[in-house]
Amino acid sequence: MANKTRETANLVSSTGISTLGAEFDFLNGPVQIGTAISTGTASQPLQVTGGAYVSGSVGVGTTNPGATLNVVPTSTSIAGLFSGTTSSDMVRITQLGSGNALLVEDSANPDATPFVVRGDGRVGIGTTIPRQLLGIHTTQGYIACEVSSSPTTISASSGLNSVELFANSDSNEQGLLCTGNRSLALLTNGGSSKSMFITSSGNVGISTTNPTVRLEIANNGTALIDGGDTTYGVTTGITLGLGNTTRDRAGAIKLACTKDGNFGLIQATTYNFHLDAVGFGNSSEPGGLFLNFYKGDYVSFGGANSTEVGRFWKAGKLSVGTASTTGLTNTKILISNGNLQVNSGYGIDFSDTANSSGTMTSELLDDYEEGTWTPEFRISDVTTGITGTYYGWYTKIGRLVQFWGSVILTNKGSNVGSVKIFNLPFSPVDTTGYTHPTAPVVFWNKAVATDFNIIVVGPDHFQFRSSASTTDTNLIGTDLNNSTAFSFCGTYHAAT
């Protein structure tokens, strides 16, 4: 047979005729190979019966096939269609080498984010190196499973048990669903740590796999959150237990409502006391705070390292700096190993006390002070020629000043006028008259025998006056010797 034959009639090639190396160009078909009976149509000019062997590449829709089988469809046709009824696999791909069994690209080879099925059975979406049976890589920020029906689930199963990630548009619910009587665990550290556990009964455990209450937290001990009870009038609420799982053991704190309508109840229990703080927003006491004791006599409060620094007692008494009851018999507030400090401008207000029959101007005790002062000794309002040693002490309670002093002269000088003491510890009320009589002054080695009292005169000094005769007499320089010494004390009303 010639290498190339052009025929205008049908050609039947029977079994056994070799066409190796031959080219056939038939202008009119069909051509049947392996059969003499045509079952094709006019649009199917080639019919092969019994199988065919092609040693080279086959191109469908292309004259330059780039693979063993290269199919290039038209812009509106399907490249490959498998349709039929079979009890076996519709399509089977067997990869015996190291390459992928299937790779789907959406751009020219190579595609950086293809769909691959590797020979070992792993599937990669957006990646060619899936690390698990299914590996998904996306740069869009999310992975979506969208189904028109509801609910939509993604399930991971082991035997008859599975966990499902679901979304239900009908009930507006989304979450995790466990099938079977199993717990849901959240694992960390590569699966070696069960950080959170939800049991089939609904109990939640953090750092524990066996929570016995609604929420149990374990970390160097145990903590719990439990439902309310009817103990001490509590009808609803939760219990926070720190260090144990027993509702009424040490460290339990309850947030609850009481039968009388109080809410925001904080109830702390230990072996020694039981404390309720109620009335946060109570209708009769809005914003109020009440401490109710059901067990024991006191509540302790502490400082650094949980050291007890005081107690609030059931009888309404407060001890600070001590845990002892000594001294509390007739005392409401007892302070030990410390002071009660009041900032400047403030004090103790006695406005709730009954007024006297006089005119009250203030009921605020705002100062207490003790100290020393140096009296300034003058004769005729000067210190010229006067020498000696001077001492002074004072105590101030509110505006009442009590003072003490001593003058020991070594030279009285030559002045003969009135003797006065200046440099008072506090300025007195300026009455511009003789006020504030005090105890007699004790003199040693005085030139006259007359006794003198202290009379404050003006806002900045006091002087000595005698009322032994019908006419008051001031102490003057000639009444003293160069070695006169005297002590004095008295009180006056400070200006502030």
C-alpha positions as CSV (number, residue, x, y, z in Angstrom):
1,M,0.0,0.0,0.0
2,A,1.3,3.4,-0.9
3,N,2.5,5.7,2.0
4,K,-0.3,8.1,1.3
5,T,-3.6,7.3,-0.3
6,R,-6.4,9.7,-1.0
7,E,-9.7,7.9,-1.4
8,T,-13.2,9.2,-2.0
9,A,-15.0,6.1,-0.8
10,N,-15.4,4.4,2.5
11,L,-12.3,2.3,3.7
12,V,-12.7,-0.7,5.9
13,S,-9.4,-1.9,7.5
14,S,-9.8,-5.5,8.7
15,T,-8.1,-7.0,11.7
16,G,-4.5,-7.9,11.1
17,I,-3.7,-5.2,8.5
18,S,-0.8,-3.1,9.8
19,T,-0.8,0.5,9.1
20,L,2.5,1.2,11.0
21,G,4.3,4.2,9.5
22,A,1.4,4.9,7.1
23,E,-0.6,8.1,6.9
24,F,-4.2,8.1,5.8
25,D,-6.0,11.1,4.5
26,F,-9.7,10.3,3.9
27,L,-11.8,13.2,2.7
28,N,-15.0,11.2,3.3
29,G,-15.6,8.9,6.3
30,P,-16.3,7.2,8.4
31,V,-13.3,4.9,9.1
32,Q,-13.8,1.8,11.1
33,I,-10.9,0.0,12.7
34,G,-11.4,-3.4,14.3
35,T,-15.0,-3.8,12.8
36,A,-16.8,-3.7,9.6
37,I,-20.0,-2.3,10.9
38,S,-20.2,1.4,11.6
39,T,-22.2,2.5,14.7
40,G,-21.0,6.1,14.6
41,T,-22.6,9.1,13.1
42,A,-21.5,11.6,10.4
43,S,-19.9,13.7,13.0
44,Q,-17.8,10.7,14.2
45,P,-15.6,9.8,11.2
46,L,-13.3,7.5,13.2
47,Q,-14.5,4.3,15.0
48,V,-12.1,2.0,16.9
49,T,-13.4,-1.3,18.2
50,G,-11.3,-3.5,20.6
51,G,-8.9,-0.9,21.9
52,A,-6.1,1.2,20.4
53,Y,-2.4,1.7,21.1
54,V,-0.8,5.0,20.5
55,S,3.0,5.2,21.0
56,G,3.3,8.9,20.8
57,S,1.4,12.0,22.1
58,V,-2.3,12.6,21.2
59,G,-3.6,16.1,20.7
60,V,-7.3,16.8,20.7
61,G,-7.9,20.3,19.5
62,T,-4.2,20.9,19.0
63,T,-1.7,19.8,16.5
64,N,1.2,20.2,18.9
65,P,0.4,18.2,22.0
66,G,2.6,19.0,25.1
67,A,1.7,15.9,27.0
68,T,0.8,12.2,26.3
69,L,-2.8,13.4,26.0
70,N,-3.4,17.1,25.4
71,V,-6.9,18.3,25.1
72,V,-7.6,21.9,24.1
73,P,-11.4,22.7,23.9
74,T,-13.0,25.5,22.2
75,S,-14.0,28.5,24.3
76,T,-17.5,27.1,24.8
77,S,-16.9,23.4,25.0
78,I,-16.1,20.9,27.8
79,A,-12.6,19.5,27.7
80,G,-13.5,16.1,29.2
81,L,-16.8,14.4,30.1
82,F,-17.2,11.1,31.9
83,S,-20.7,9.9,32.0
84,G,-22.3,6.5,32.6
85,T,-23.4,3.8,35.0
86,T,-20.7,1.7,36.7
87,S,-20.2,-0.3,39.8
88,S,-16.4,0.5,39.7
89,D,-14.5,3.7,39.8
90,M,-15.6,6.3,37.2
91,V,-12.0,7.7,37.0
92,R,-8.9,6.1,38.6
93,I,-5.5,7.7,38.8
94,T,-2.7,5.6,40.0
95,Q,0.5,7.5,40.8
96,L,3.5,5.1,41.3
97,G,6.1,7.8,41.1
98,S,7.0,10.8,43.3
99,G,4.9,13.3,41.5
100,N,1.3,14.5,42.3
101,A,-1.6,12.3,41.2
102,L,-3.6,15.4,40.2
103,L,-2.9,19.1,39.9
104,V,-5.4,21.7,39.0
105,E,-4.2,25.2,38.0
106,D,-5.9,28.4,37.2
107,S,-2.9,30.1,35.6
108,A,0.0,29.2,33.4
109,N,2.3,26.5,34.7
110,P,3.5,26.7,37.4
111,D,0.6,28.0,39.5
112,A,1.8,29.0,43.1
113,T,-1.6,28.1,44.7
114,P,-3.0,25.0,42.8
115,F,-5.3,22.2,43.9
116,V,-3.3,19.0,44.2
117,V,-3.8,15.4,45.1
118,R,-0.5,13.9,46.0
119,G,0.4,10.2,45.4
120,D,0.3,9.6,49.2
121,G,-3.4,10.7,49.3
122,R,-2.9,14.1,50.8
123,V,-4.9,17.0,49.3
124,G,-3.6,20.5,49.0
125,I,-5.8,23.6,48.3
126,G,-3.7,26.6,47.5
127,T,-0.5,24.7,48.4
128,T,1.5,21.9,46.8
129,I,2.9,20.7,50.2
130,P,-0.1,19.8,52.5
131,R,1.2,18.8,56.0
132,Q,-2.0,16.9,56.9
133,L,-4.5,14.8,54.9
134,L,-6.1,18.2,53.9
135,G,-4.0,21.3,53.8
136,I,-5.6,24.7,52.9
137,H,-3.6,27.8,52.3
138,T,-5.3,31.2,51.6
139,T,-4.3,34.8,51.4
140,Q,-7.9,36.0,51.7
141,G,-8.1,35.9,55.5
142,Y,-10.8,33.2,55.8
143,I,-11.8,29.7,54.8
144,A,-15.4,29.3,54.0
145,C,-17.8,26.4,53.6
146,E,-21.0,27.8,52.0
147,V,-24.1,25.6,51.5
148,S,-27.5,26.9,50.4
149,S,-29.3,24.6,52.9
150,S,-29.2,25.0,56.7
151,P,-27.5,23.9,58.9
152,T,-24.0,23.9,57.4
153,T,-21.4,21.7,59.1
154,I,-17.8,20.7,58.8
155,S,-17.3,17.4,60.6
156,A,-14.3,15.5,62.0
157,S,-15.1,11.9,62.9
158,S,-13.5,9.0,64.7
159,G,-15.7,5.9,64.6
160,L,-19.2,6.8,65.7
161,N,-18.1,10.0,67.4
162,S,-17.5,13.3,65.7
163,V,-17.2,17.0,66.3
164,E,-18.8,19.4,63.9
165,L,-18.3,23.1,63.1
166,F,-21.8,24.3,62.2
167,A,-23.8,27.3,61.2
168,N,-27.6,27.3,61.3
169,S,-29.2,30.3,59.6
170,D,-32.7,29.2,60.8
171,S,-31.9,29.5,64.5
172,N,-29.0,32.0,64.1
173,E,-26.7,29.6,65.9
174,Q,-23.1,28.9,65.2
175,G,-20.6,26.8,67.1
176,L,-19.2,23.3,67.8
177,L,-21.3,20.2,68.0
178,C,-20.1,17.0,69.6
179,T,-22.0,13.7,68.8
180,G,-22.0,10.8,71.2
181,N,-21.5,11.0,75.0
182,R,-18.1,12.7,74.7
183,S,-16.3,15.8,76.0
184,L,-15.0,18.7,73.9
185,A,-11.4,19.6,74.6
186,L,-9.2,22.6,73.5
187,L,-5.6,21.5,73.3
188,T,-2.4,23.5,73.4
189,N,1.3,22.7,73.2
190,G,0.9,20.5,70.1
191,G,-1.9,18.6,71.7
192,S,0.0,17.6,74.9
193,S,-2.0,20.0,77.2
194,K,-5.7,20.0,77.6
195,S,-6.3,23.6,78.5
196,M,-10.1,23.6,78.4
197,F,-12.6,20.9,78.8
198,I,-16.4,20.9,78.3
199,T,-18.1,17.7,79.5
200,S,-21.2,16.1,78.0
201,S,-23.2,17.4,81.0
202,G,-22.1,21.0,80.3
203,N,-19.5,21.5,83.0
204,V,-16.5,23.6,81.9
205,G,-13.0,22.9,83.2
206,I,-9.9,25.0,82.8
207,S,-6.7,23.2,83.4
208,T,-8.7,20.2,84.6
209,T,-10.3,17.4,82.6
210,N,-12.9,16.4,85.2
211,P,-14.9,19.5,86.2
212,T,-17.6,18.7,88.8
213,V,-19.4,22.1,88.7
214,R,-20.4,24.5,86.0
215,L,-17.0,26.2,85.8
216,E,-14.0,24.8,87.6
217,I,-10.5,26.4,87.3
218,A,-7.4,24.6,88.5
219,N,-4.1,26.3,88.9
220,N,-2.0,25.3,91.9
221,G,-5.3,24.4,93.6
222,T,-8.9,24.5,92.5
223,A,-11.4,27.3,92.0
224,L,-15.1,26.9,91.3
225,I,-18.1,28.9,90.2
226,D,-21.3,27.2,91.4
227,G,-25.0,28.0,91.4
228,G,-26.7,29.8,94.3
229,D,-28.4,28.1,97.2
230,T,-30.9,29.1,100.0
231,T,-28.2,29.4,102.7
232,Y,-28.6,32.5,104.8
233,G,-31.6,33.7,102.7
234,V,-29.8,33.5,99.3
235,T,-32.2,32.5,96.6
236,T,-30.1,32.9,93.4
237,G,-26.5,33.6,92.5
238,I,-23.1,32.1,92.0
239,T,-20.3,30.9,94.3
240,L,-16.7,31.7,93.6
241,G,-14.5,29.2,95.4
242,L,-10.8,29.9,95.6
243,G,-8.6,27.0,96.7
244,N,-11.4,24.4,97.0
245,T,-14.5,22.9,95.5
246,T,-16.8,23.1,98.5
247,R,-19.4,25.9,98.7
248,D,-19.0,26.7,102.4
249,R,-15.3,26.2,102.9
250,A,-12.6,28.9,103.3
251,G,-12.3,31.3,100.5
252,A,-15.8,31.0,99.0
253,I,-17.3,34.2,97.7
254,K,-21.0,34.4,96.7
255,L,-22.7,36.9,94.4
256,A,-26.4,36.6,94.9
257,C,-29.8,38.0,95.6
258,T,-31.6,37.7,98.9
259,K,-35.2,37.1,99.7
260,D,-35.7,40.7,100.8
261,G,-34.7,42.0,97.4
262,N,-31.1,43.0,98.1
263,F,-28.7,42.2,95.2
264,G,-25.0,42.3,94.6
265,L,-24.5,40.1,97.7
266,I,-20.9,39.3,98.4
267,Q,-20.6,36.4,100.9
268,A,-17.2,35.3,102.1
269,T,-16.9,32.2,104.3
270,T,-14.1,30.7,106.4
271,Y,-14.1,28.4,109.4
272,N,-14.1,31.5,111.6
273,F,-16.5,34.0,110.1
274,H,-19.2,34.5,107.4
275,L,-19.5,37.9,105.9
276,D,-22.3,39.4,103.7
277,A,-22.1,42.7,102.0
278,V,-25.5,43.5,100.8
279,G,-27.6,46.4,99.5
280,F,-25.8,47.5,96.4
281,G,-28.7,49.4,94.8
282,N,-31.2,48.2,97.3
283,S,-34.6,50.0,96.8
284,S,-34.5,51.4,100.3
285,E,-30.8,52.0,100.5
286,P,-29.6,52.8,96.9
287,G,-25.9,52.4,96.7
288,G,-25.6,51.3,100.3
289,L,-23.2,48.7,101.8
290,F,-24.1,46.5,104.7
291,L,-21.9,43.9,106.5
292,N,-24.0,41.1,108.0
293,F,-22.3,38.5,110.2
294,Y,-23.8,35.0,110.3
295,K,-20.8,33.2,111.8
296,G,-18.0,34.3,114.1
297,D,-17.4,37.8,115.6
298,Y,-15.1,39.6,113.2
299,V,-13.7,40.2,109.7
300,S,-9.9,40.4,109.3
301,F,-8.1,42.6,106.9
302,G,-4.4,42.4,106.1
303,G,-1.4,44.0,104.5
304,A,1.6,42.6,102.7
305,N,2.0,38.8,102.6
306,S,-1.5,38.5,104.0
307,T,-0.4,39.7,107.4
308,E,-3.4,40.6,109.6
309,V,-3.4,44.3,110.4
310,G,-6.8,44.8,111.9
311,R,-10.4,43.5,112.4
312,F,-13.9,44.7,111.9
313,W,-16.0,43.3,114.8
314,K,-19.6,42.1,114.7
315,A,-20.4,44.6,117.5
316,G,-19.6,47.5,115.2
317,K,-16.0,48.1,116.5
318,L,-12.8,48.5,114.6
319,S,-9.3,47.5,115.7
320,V,-6.4,48.7,113.6
321,G,-2.8,47.4,114.1
322,T,-3.9,44.7,116.5
323,A,-6.0,41.5,116.5
324,S,-6.6,41.6,120.2
325,T,-9.8,42.6,121.9
326,T,-7.9,44.3,124.8
327,G,-9.1,47.9,125.1
328,L,-12.3,47.4,123.0
329,T,-14.7,47.0,125.9
330,N,-15.8,50.7,125.9
331,T,-14.1,51.7,122.6
332,K,-15.5,51.8,119.1
333,I,-12.2,52.4,117.3
334,L,-8.9,51.1,118.7
335,I,-5.6,52.0,116.9
336,S,-2.4,50.2,118.0
337,N,1.2,50.7,116.8
338,G,0.2,53.8,114.8
339,N,-1.5,57.1,114.7
340,L,-4.7,58.6,113.4
341,Q,-3.7,61.4,111.0
342,V,-6.1,64.1,109.9
343,N,-5.0,66.3,107.0
344,S,-4.6,70.0,107.5
345,G,-7.9,71.9,107.3
346,Y,-9.9,69.0,108.6
347,G,-10.7,67.5,112.0
348,I,-13.3,65.8,114.1
349,D,-16.8,67.3,113.7
350,F,-19.0,67.3,116.8
351,S,-22.0,68.9,115.0
352,D,-24.3,66.1,116.2
353,T,-23.7,66.9,119.8
354,A,-26.2,69.0,121.8
355,N,-25.5,72.8,121.9
356,S,-25.0,74.7,125.2
357,S,-27.2,77.6,126.2
358,G,-24.7,79.9,124.7
359,T,-24.0,80.9,121.1
360,M,-22.1,78.1,119.3
361,T,-19.5,79.3,116.7
362,S,-17.8,76.0,115.8
363,E,-18.0,72.3,116.6
364,L,-14.9,71.2,114.6
365,L,-11.8,70.0,116.5
366,D,-9.2,70.5,113.8
367,D,-5.8,70.7,115.6
368,Y,-3.6,69.2,118.3
369,E,0.0,70.2,118.7
370,E,2.8,70.0,121.3
371,G,6.1,71.8,121.2
372,T,8.6,74.3,122.6
373,W,8.9,78.1,122.2
374,T,11.4,80.7,123.3
375,P,10.0,83.6,125.4
376,E,11.3,87.0,124.5
377,F,11.8,89.1,127.7
378,R,11.4,92.9,127.3
379,I,11.3,95.9,129.6
380,S,9.8,99.1,128.1
381,D,9.3,97.1,124.9
382,V,13.0,96.7,124.3
383,T,15.7,94.1,125.1
384,T,18.6,96.5,125.5
385,G,21.0,95.5,128.2
386,I,19.0,92.4,129.2
387,T,20.6,89.0,129.4
388,G,19.4,85.7,130.7
389,T,18.1,82.2,129.8
390,Y,14.5,81.6,128.6
391,Y,12.5,78.3,128.3
392,G,9.0,77.6,127.0
393,W,6.6,74.7,126.2
394,Y,3.1,74.6,124.8
395,T,0.1,72.4,124.0
396,K,-2.6,73.5,121.5
397,I,-6.0,71.8,121.3
398,G,-8.2,73.3,118.7
399,R,-7.8,77.1,119.4
400,L,-7.0,76.7,123.0
401,V,-3.3,77.2,123.8
402,Q,-1.8,76.2,127.1
403,F,1.8,77.5,127.7
404,W,4.6,77.2,130.3
405,G,7.8,79.2,130.6
406,S,10.8,80.3,132.7
407,V,12.9,83.4,132.8
408,I,16.3,83.3,134.5
409,L,17.9,86.8,134.4
410,T,21.6,87.6,134.7
411,N,21.2,91.3,133.9
412,K,17.8,93.1,133.9
413,G,19.3,96.2,132.1
414,S,18.5,99.8,133.0
415,N,15.0,100.2,131.7
416,V,12.2,100.7,134.2
417,G,9.0,100.3,132.2
418,S,6.5,97.4,132.1
419,V,7.7,93.8,131.8
420,K,6.3,92.0,128.8
421,I,6.8,88.6,127.1
422,F,6.8,88.5,123.3
423,N,7.2,85.7,120.7
424,L,4.1,83.7,121.8
425,P,3.8,80.2,120.1
426,F,0.5,81.3,118.4
427,S,-1.0,84.7,117.9
428,P,-3.8,85.3,120.5
429,V,-7.2,86.8,119.7
430,D,-6.7,90.6,119.6
431,T,-9.1,91.9,122.3
432,T,-7.3,95.2,122.7
433,G,-7.9,94.8,126.4
434,Y,-6.9,92.9,129.5
435,T,-8.1,89.3,129.2
436,H,-7.0,85.8,129.9
437,P,-6.1,85.9,133.6
438,T,-3.9,83.0,134.6
439,A,-2.3,81.4,137.7
440,P,0.0,83.4,139.9
441,V,3.6,83.7,138.7
442,V,6.3,82.1,140.9
443,F,9.2,84.5,141.5
444,W,12.6,84.0,143.0
445,N,14.7,87.0,144.3
446,K,12.2,89.7,143.3
447,A,12.7,93.2,144.6
448,V,9.0,93.6,145.8
449,A,6.7,91.3,147.7
450,T,3.6,91.9,145.4
451,D,2.2,88.8,143.6
452,F,1.5,89.2,139.9
453,N,-0.8,87.4,137.5
454,I,-0.4,87.1,133.7
455,I,-2.7,89.2,131.6
456,V,-2.5,89.0,127.7
457,V,-2.6,92.4,126.2
458,G,-2.9,92.8,122.5
459,P,-2.3,90.3,119.7
460,D,1.5,89.6,120.2
461,H,2.5,89.6,123.9
462,F,1.4,89.3,127.5
463,Q,2.4,91.2,130.6
464,F,2.2,90.8,134.4
465,R,-0.3,92.7,136.5
466,S,-1.2,92.6,140.2
467,S,-4.7,93.1,141.5
468,A,-3.7,93.0,145.2
469,S,-4.8,96.6,145.7
470,T,-7.7,98.6,144.5
471,T,-5.6,99.8,141.6
472,D,-4.1,97.3,139.2
473,T,-0.4,97.5,139.0
474,N,1.9,96.3,136.2
475,L,5.2,94.5,136.9
476,I,8.0,97.0,136.0
477,G,11.7,96.9,135.8
478,T,12.3,98.3,139.2
479,D,10.4,95.3,140.7
480,L,13.2,93.0,139.6
481,N,16.8,92.3,140.5
482,N,19.6,91.3,138.1
483,S,19.3,87.7,139.4
484,T,15.5,87.5,139.4
485,A,14.0,84.2,138.1
486,F,10.4,83.3,137.7
487,S,8.1,80.6,136.1
488,F,4.7,81.1,134.6
489,C,1.9,79.2,133.0
490,G,-1.4,80.1,131.4
491,T,-3.9,79.7,128.6
492,Y,-5.3,81.8,125.9
493,H,-7.5,81.6,122.8
494,A,-5.5,81.6,119.5
495,A,-6.7,83.6,116.6
496,T,-6.7,80.4,114.4
